[in-house]
Structure formats: structure tokens, C-alpha cells
Amino acid sequence: MKHTGQAQKVVVGLSGGVDSAVTAYLLKQQGHEVVGIFMKNWEGEDDDAFCSSNEDFVDAAAVADVLGIEIEHVNFAAEYKDRVFAEFLREYQAGRTPNPDVLCNAEIKFKAFLDHALRLGAEKIATGHYARTRLNAATGQHELLKGLDPAKDQSYFLHRLNQAQLSKTLFPVGELLKTEVRRIAAEIGLPNAKKKDSTGICFIGERPFRDFLNRYIAREPGPIKDDKGRVLGQHVGLSFYTLGQRQGIGIGGVKARGADLKAAQARGQRGVGDHQPWFVARKDMADNTLWVVQGHGHPWLQSLALTVQDASWVAGSAPAPGAYAAKSRYRQADAPCRLSDTVGAAAGAAGPSAFRLDFADPQWAVTPGQSAVVYGGDVCLGGGVIG
């Protein structure tokens, strides 16, 4: 990370993980006054059994002790429940698959946390995200860039950040490879140097996802049908499935025969038959039907275009229509596309905003509720929710 030029008071979100720990270390090495804050974002009746929050705070406090910085435990659970979890449930009940990490960043880590840090007198906040920022001298705007480690880049989850938020944010580890972060942590003797990276959503933890959702969303069973209209079984409720899902559908193989087999093979679906995996391809909320298909390459799983609502642009206004790249899910390479039909207002203004992406190559299992994020090279321009 390049030195910012002068010492500042920086409040670091210490999660208990190695990335935020090294973030705090790097900033202290640069001469900044560093204060750590641990964010508790979830409280539930079985918190201790499934959420690692208490263990993570112990790790964060141990890091603060080694680095010689103060740490404060702040509870944002009420804000999280109102701003993130409520929307999470609404989306699932509507049959979509939301990404709570995107909303958490926009509403908690870079809003509630940022506001708290500013009240403490912070000039900047910092987190352990693998992303970068820079000030574009020509436009005077703050840009969000991919992290230098392509395997760890998290700009996808940060695409809803605006100019005011980026102007107050530092991402030190975005300049490093993950292997370098681990090396630094080990060299300076951080107690969590080898701690496994956290995955998933804290409020679900290690429990099965369907068990968790079942506590909040009623099961409404209905038919599972294939692309020929054959009933293969019964689903437990459309909210409990996502497009592209392969595991946990609850049906066995249905052998393709004759003309069906030839048609499938013509589409490049080799091996269609008893052992070809099933994938969730469509969810019909109107008649409560789950549609499934055999084979990863089935046409129902391919999309050349998608529409996006609730657009949010880092610059505050939409980029010009034209050629860009985009991701329709996190673990995906950038796909060349054209952005068009941008309508409505800029992020933060009154009124809706939407756009369309047309791709050069089919995109697999485009999922309503997930985020489509647009890039111009390494610059994350923004994005929105797939409709």
C-alpha cells in the first residue's frame, strides 16, 4: 500500500481474521493513529452454537494486543436486522436469491460503521477487503479498483459504494497477494496468522441453509417438472432453491431415450441419461413449480442478456452505453458485454434506475436477486440487482 502522505486517525474494522489484522498493522507502520472496532452484526437465540462472533472477537482482541492498539466492541445487530436481514428474507420469499454481503457492505460496514468511526474522530476507515481505490486526477472522482490478487478480488461485493464512502476508505491489503498477507502475519507473530478464511454468512453459520430458512419462511410444496413437463417429484418450497443448484433437489435420474437423447446430444449434452446431473433451471412462482433440466449445458441454463434494477454507480451517474465487462456472479471471470437501456436516476437520487447487459457468450444460470457488476478494465463501475 502506498503511503497516504500524512498521519491520520484511521478506524479499522477488525473482524478477527488475518486480512483485517494485517490491514491494521500496515496502517500503524505508516504512522497512522489506528483504532480497532469489532462489529457484532448478528444476535440470535442460538448465536453461540452457529455464529463464530464470540470466538472472532477474542481473536480480534488478541491482534489488537499484539499491535498495541485500542479495540472497541460495537453492536450493529439491530441495524443489520433492519437493513440487511429483512431484505434478505423478502427476496427469498419472492423466489429470488439475494447477496447479503453486498447489502451488508453498503448498509453496515460503509454506513453504520463509517458513521460510528467519524463520530470517534476518524479521518478514514479501513477494512481487510481485497480492493483498491484511487483518485482520478482528470475527473476528480474516487475510483474503485479490483484487488491485485485476482483470486481474492472483492470489488464485486463493494460495487454499491459511493463517492463519499470511497473518499473515507482505505483498503491496504488490496495492494497485496493473499500469500503476502499470510507471510506478513506470520513474520510479526499475529496469533491468527494461519486462521482459516471465513466463508458464508454469519447468521447461518455451520447449520444447513435450508434448516435456517425454514425458521422464517413457510414451506409450500409443489411439483418438480423437467423440460418435457414430466413431474419428477415434489419440492419443499421455491424459496429453498436457487438457479443452477445441483445438490439437494431430491430427485434421481430420469433416463433420456430416443429423440430426447438425440436432441440433447445435438446440444452438446454428452452423457445424458441416468447419471447426468439435474440442475434447477426455472422457478415459476405463479403456479409454484420448480423446473429442472439435465446437463450443465442445457439451453435453459444459458442467457445472452440480462436486465438489472436498483442500479448503483460508483461515480454517481451511469457510464455511457457501450462495451464493458461484467460478472453476474462472484466466482466468475469478467465476461465481455454491451451496456444499454440505462434509464432513470443515478444512485441515491429519486426514482428507479435500470440497465441491460448483452453478452458475447452465454452466461450460466443467471439468477434473479444476485448482483450484476460492470467493469471497465480494473475499474469497478457499479452494478445492480438482476431482475
N, C-alpha and C positions, 0 to 999 in steps of 0.2 A: 504493500500500500504506500502511495506517495504521501509525503508529509504535507499537512494542510497549511503550513506556514506559521501558525501561531498556536499557542496553547489555549485550549478551550475546556469548558466543563462539559464532559460527554457522559450521558447516562446510557449504560449498556444493558440490554435485555439478556440477563444470564439465565439460560434455560437448564443448566446442569450438564449440557452437552459440551463436547470438545470445541465445536466451532465458535460458540459464543465466548468460551473461556479464552481461546487464542485471540479473539477479537479484542477483549478487554486488555490482554497482555500487550498486543501490538500498539494499542492507543496509549497505554501507560508508558511504553518505551519511547513514544514520540513526544512525551512530556505533557500530555493532557491530564487534566484532573478527572479521574474516572470513578464513577459510582455505579454499582450494580443494582439492578432491580430484577427480582424473580416474580414472574407473572403467574398467578394461580387463576386459571381460566375455567375450571370446572369443579363443581361440587355436586356429589350425588350420594345416595344412601349407601352405595357400595364402593365409594371412592377408593378406599384403601385396597380393596380386592382387585380392582381392574385398572385404575389410573395410577401412574408412577409419580404423581405430583410430589408426594412427600419425600420419596427417595431422590427425586431430581433436585428438590430444594436443599437437601443435605449435601449433594454433590456441588451445587452452585455455591453454597456457603463455604465449602472446603476450598473451592477455587478462589473465592474472594479472600480467604485467609492466606493462601499461598501468595497471592498477588499483592496483598496488603491494601485492599480497597474495601470500602463500606458496601454492604448489601442490604437492601430493603425488600421485604416480602409484601407484595401488593395483590389484593384480591380483586380481580376483574370478572368474577364468575357471574355476577348479575348482568353486567354489560354483555358478556358472551352469550348468556341465555337469551337475552332480548334481541340482540343484533345478529347473532350467528346461528345459534341452535334453533330458534323459532323459524328462521328462514329455511334451514336445513330440513326440518320436518315438513314445512309447507311444500317444498319442492318434491320430496319423496311422496307425499300424499297425492300430488298432481301427476305422478308417474315419471318424473324426471330424476336425474342423478346429479345432485349439486356437488360442488367442490368447496367444502367448508374452509379449507386452508386459504383460498383466495379471499373469502369474506372476512376471515379472522385477521388477515394482514391489513385489509382496508379499514376494518371497523375497530379492531382491538390493538394490534401491535403498532400501527401507524396512525391511530387516532386516540383511543383512550390512554394508551401507554405514552404516546408523544405528548398529549396534553398534561399528563401527570409529570413527565420529565421536565417540561417547560415551567411548570409550577415550582419545581425544585431549583429552578435557576439554570437549567441546562441550556447550552447553546446548540448542541447537537445530540441526537440519539444514535446508537449503533446496534446492529444485530449481527448474528452469525450467518446471514444469508449469503449464498454464492451468487452475487450480482455486483454490478459496479454502477457508479454514477459519474457524470462529468457535466461541466458547464460548457455549452456550445457558445463560443465567443461570437459567432456570426449572428445567432438568433437571440442570445441572452437567456436561453432556456436550459433547464436541467434535463439531462437525458438519462434514461435507464438502460444499462447495457447488460448483456449476458456476462455471467461469471467466466473467468478464464479457463476453469476446468469444465470441459464440455459434458463430462459425465455427472457433474454436480450442479450445473447451472439451474438457478431457481427463479429467474426473471419471470417465467410463466406465472408463478404464484403472486408476483408483485405488480402485475400489469395494471392494477386499478389505482396505483399510487399517483398522486397529482404533483404539480409543481411545488406547492407549499410543503408537502411531506418530503419530497426528494431533497429540497433545499436544506432540510434539517437532519438528513440521514447519512450515515456512513456505513459502508459495507467492506471492512478491511479484508476479510478472507476471500472476497470476490476476486482479488488480485492473485490468489494462490491456488495451487492444486491441493486436493484433499490430502495427498501424501505428505505435502509440505506442512500442512496444518498439524497432522499427526506427529510429524518429526519435531516441530517446534514444541508441542505439548509435552512430548517425552523429554526433550532436552532441558526444559525448565522445571520438570518434575511435577506437572499438573496431575492431581490424583485421578482425573478422568481421561487421561491420555489415550487409553485403549477402550474407552466406553463405546459400546455398540451404538450406531446411529439410531435414533428413534424413527419409527415408521407408523403410519396410520394416524388415527385421531384419538386424542387422549380420552375423550368421554366414552369411547367404545373399548379401548384397551385390548386386552388379550381375548376377550369373550367373542363368540361368534357374532358376526354383524347382524344376522337375521334375528338372533335372540334379543339383541339390543333394540332393534327397530320394533319388534313385537310388543315391547313395553309401551310404545307410544302410538303405534299405528295398527288399527284393527285388520285382521286377516279377512280377505274377501276372495275365497277360492273361485276359480273359473277354469275354462278349458285351455289346454295347451294344444295348438294346432301346427302342422307343418305347412310348407308352401303349396301342398296339394289340397289343403283343407281337411286332412285327416286328423282326428282327435287322438293324441298320443298319451294324454294323461291329464292331470289337474294341477294347476299352480296354486300356491297358498295366498296369493295377493300380488297384484302387479307392482306394488311399491317395493317388493322384496327382490326384484330382478333388475338388471341393467343390460343395455345393449352390448353385445359382444361377450356376454357371460357364458362360460363353458361349464364350470363346476356348479354342482348343487341345483341343477334344473330338475332332476328327479325322473328322467326317462331313459330307457335303454335304446339300443339301436333299432331302427326300422329299415330293413334291407331294401335298397333301391333295385328295381327289376326292369328289364326290358327297355321300353322307350325312356323311362325316367333315368335309368342308368346311362343310356347313350347321351341324353341331353346334358346330364351332369358332367360326363366326361368331355363333352364338347365345350363346356365352360371351363375346362381345366381342373375339374374337381376329381382328381385321381383317387381311387380307393374308396369311392362312395359305396357304402354298404353297412354291414353290421358294426364295423369298427370305426367308421367315420364319425368324428365328434359332432355333437349338436351345439349350436350357438343360439342365444337369444337374439332375434333379428328385429322384432317389432313388438310394441305394446299398444293394444287397442283399448283405450280407457272407456270408450263408449259402450262396447259390448263385453268388456272385462276378459279379453282374450290375449293370451301370450302366444306369439308366433315364433317358431324356431325353425332353423334350417341346418342341414348337414354340410359341413365343409367350410373351412376358413375363407375360401374364395367365392362363396355364394354371392350372386349379384345383389341380394337384399342387404348384404353387409358392406356394400361399396357405395360411396357417394362422391360425385364430382362437384357438388356445390353444397353450400350450407348458408343459412341465414342466422344472423346474430342480433339479439336485442340487448338493451341496457348497456350500450357501448360506453366505454370509459377510455379516454385518450390521455396519455401522459402529458402531451403538450397543451391539453385543454381544449383542443379542437381536432376534428378528424383530419387525417392525412388525405392528400389528393387521391382520387381514384387512379388505379394503375397496378403495376406489377410489384408484388411483395412476396414474402414467405409467411407461413402460418403453421401453428400447431393446433390441432383440435383435441389433443390430449397431451399430458405432460411427457410421458415416456415415448416421444416420437421425434423423428428428425424433422427439421423445417421442410415444409412442402411448398414448392412454387405455386403461386396463385395470383388471381386478379381481384382487387377490392373494388366494389362498385355499389351503387344504390345506397350510398350513405345519406341518411335522412335525419331530420330532427336536430336536436340541440347538442352542444358539446357537453362533456361530462360535467356534472354539477349544476347545469342550467335546467330550467324548467322544460318539461316536455320529453318525449321519448327519443331515443336515438337507435338506429339500426343500420346494419350493412350486410352485404352479401359477399361471399368468397367463392370464386370459381377456380377449381384446381386443375392442374395439368394432368395429374394422375389420380385415380380413385382413392379416397380416404376410407379407412376401415372403421366400421362400427361408430360412425359419428353419433354422439349421444346427447340428446336434449338435456340441458341443465349444466353440462360441462362448459368449460371456457374455451373459446377460440381466441388465440393470441397472435397478433400480427407483428412481424419484424421487418425492418429494413436493414439487412446485414446483421450486425451485432446489436443494433438498437431495438429495444422493445418499445413499440409504438403505442400499445394498448390492446384492447380487445373487448369481449363481451360474452354474454351467455348464449349458447347455441339453442335455437328455438325448435 
